[in-house]
Amino acid sequence: MTTLVAYESSWKYLQVAWGASSGFEDPEFDDSLWATGATPFGSSYDCNYVYTTAWASGTDMLLRRTITIPANTASLDFVFGIDDIVSTYLDGVLINATDSTGGPCATRTDHTFSIASPTAGTFVLAVRARDTAWQGFFEMEVTTLRGSTQIIKQAGKGYVSAPEGGATPKGDALNFTYNESWAKNIWAEVLS
């Protein structure tokens, strides 16, 4: 697993009235005058959110950053928290919309979605987060899972994890970076 966007990472951002700045998700949109701030973005009333960058109640928070998806990525995985509404775009294409209006206080791991076998390259990740009332919260992590992981029996080495379909020469702990817990359990079983 590779982390492309970590929790508490920096984004370009702009607070606007609801629905303002249409087209901000377009890869060619000029965000050069936007501020830079770290997530989580938020404001608090009764949820006692801990946030890094303040977000005024009753506004949209527009966020942008680039991500580079490596070749042979099996899935692009998003984990996020939102209070209240969020739309997520990749190179101008809407890839997810989530409405948590009226729900419980948000946490950073409330929602997930994935894109299977995404195209490799560098893309603009854009988010419109909307606070509909008196407090807002947004935080996101984006990770990738690369290729397929197989457990194979290698002569003289036992069972090893084989990322991208091939075993590493050592057959040791370096093999377990792609599917660590499953591979370690099999490795422990082989050694016992």
N, C-alpha and C positions, 0 to 999 in steps of 0.2 A: 504494500500500500504506500502510495506517495501522497503527501499533503500538498495541494496546490494553493489553497487558501486556508490558513490556520485561523483558529479563534483568536480574537484580539489583534487582527492584522489591519493594516492601513488600506483605506479606500479613498478615492476622490469623492467628495460629496457636496450636495447643494440642497438646502431646505427650501421648499416652494409651497405655494398654495396647492390644494388638491387638484390634480390633473394638469398643472402647469408644466411647461418645458416639454411638450410632446416631441418625440423624436430623439430624446436623450439617449435611448438605447441603441441608436444607430452607431456602428463602429466608427464612422467618420465625424460624429458629433464632437465639437470643440469643447473640452472640459478643462482647458488650460487655466482658466481663472477660478476654478473650483478650489475649495479648501481640501486639505488632507486630514483625515482623522481615523482613529482606531476604533474598531468595534469592541464591545457592544455600543450601539447608539441607543439612547433612551432618555426617558423622563419618568418621573415616579410620583405616584400619589399614594395608593394603598398597597401596591405590590412590592414596594421597597426595592426596585430594580437597582442593581449596581451596574453603572455604565461608565464608559470612558469618554464618549463624545455626546454632548447634550443634544437633544432633539426636542424642539418646541412642540407642545401638544397641538393637535388639530391641523397638522401639516403633513405633506409628503416629504420623505427623505429620499433623494435620488443618489444612487451610489454607482460607481464605475471602477473597474480595474481590469487589467489584462491577465489572462491565464494561458499557460502553454500546456497543451495536452500531449503527452508523449505518444510515440508510435506504439502499436500493439496494446493499447488500453482496452481492457475488457469492459470496464464500466467507469463512469464519472458519477460520483456519489456526493449528494448534497445533504447536509444535516444543519437544521437552522431552527431558530426561535423567532416568533413574530407576535407582536401585539400592536396592530390589529390585522392588517392586510398587506400582502406582498406579491409582487409580480417579478419573476426572474427571467432575464433574457440572455441569450448567448448569440453574439454577433447580430443583434437586432431581432432575433426570433424568440417569441415567447416560449419558454420551456416549462414554466410552472406558474400557477396562480394559487395562492392559499389565503383563505379568509378565516381568521380566528376571532372575529368580532364577537364579543359576549362570552368568550371562553375564559378559562381560569388564567391566572398570571402565567406569563410565558417563561420557559427555560430554553437554554440554547439547543436542546436536543429534542424539542417537541415534534418536529416534522422532518421527513426525509423524502427524497426522490432520487432516482438514478436515470442515467442515459446509458443504454447498452451500446458497446462498440462505437464510441464517438470518433469522429475524424480527428486525426492528429494535426496540430498546428497551434498558432497563437490567436486567441480570440478575445473579444471584449465581453466581460461579464458585467451586466448592468442589472440593477435592482431598483424598483420603486416600492418603498415601504410607506404605508399610510397609517397614521394614527387618527382614529375617528372620534376620540374623546379626550380624556384628561391625562393619559399616560401612554407611552409607546416604548417598544423594545425591539431591537433587531440584532441578531448575531448569526453568522454562517461559517461553516467549515466545508471545504470542497476537497475530496480525495479521489484518487484513482486506484483501480486494481488493474494490474498489467497482465496481459496474456493469460494463459491457462496454466494452472499448477498441477502437475501430476506427481504421484509417488511411484517411483520405479525401483526395481531391484538392480543394483549395479554390482557387477562381479567384484568380489573382494571388499566391498564396502557396505553391503546390506541395502536397506531401503533408504532412498534419499529423495528429497523434494527436487523436482526438475522443472524450474521455471522456464517458460517458453519451449518446453519439450526436450530439454537437454540437461543432464546432470553436470554439476561442477566437478572438476578433477579431484578435489579433496574429499568430497562426501561427508563434510563435517557441518558444523553449525551454520556456516555461510549459506548452505543450501536451504535454510529454513526461513529466509527473509520474506518469502512470498506467502507462505501458509504456515506460519510459525507454530501455532499450538497443535494443529493436526499432525504436521511433520514430526514435531518433537515427541508426540505420543507414540507414533509409529517407530521412530528411532529408538525410544526407550524400550519398546516392546522387542525390537530386534536385538538390542544389546543384552536383554535380560535372559 
